[in-house]
Structures are given as C-alpha cells and as structure tokens.
C-alpha cells in the first residue's frame, strides 16, 4: 500500500512540476515576446536548427522503424 501512495505522490509531483513549467513558458511568450525570441535564438545556437524530420540518436539508426516509415506491402 505504501508503494502505491509513494508512486501516486511522485506522479502528482511530476505533473505539477510540468504544469508550472508550461505556465511559465506561456507567460513568457505572452508577456515578454522579445525575451522568448532571445531564448529561441540562443537555443538554436546551442542545439542547432530544428530538424525537418524526426531524427534519432545515431547509435539507434537502422534499429528503429517508425510506423509511418513501414511499407504496408512488406510488414517485416
């Protein structure tokens, strides 16, 4: 029973954390669009431009096939 409660509390804390993060992001986008644009520009400098397609880590290339990439005629 204790484990169920611990898991429920952990899940609640995670949900509350991400809700606060999303609220802060939305607030920044609305109240300070210049700061949000600066953040996006800096993020692009660090991470590079956003990918035009779904990418995965190089070590997983060829090991994972996404459902939209599967040929319906050749399910294997």
C-alpha positions, 0 to 999 in steps of 0.5 A: 500500500505504501508503494502505491501512495509513494508512486501516486505522490511522485506522479502528482509531483511530476505533473505539477512540476510540468504544469508550472513549467508550461505556465511559465513558458506561456507567460513568457511568450505572452508577456515578454515576446522579445525575451522568448525570441532571445531564448529561441535564438540562443537555443538554436545556437546551442542545439542547432536548427530544428530538424525537418524530420524526426531524427534519432540518436545515431547509435539507434539508426537502422534499429528503429522503424517508425510506423509511418516509415513501414511499407504496408506491402512488406510488414517485416 
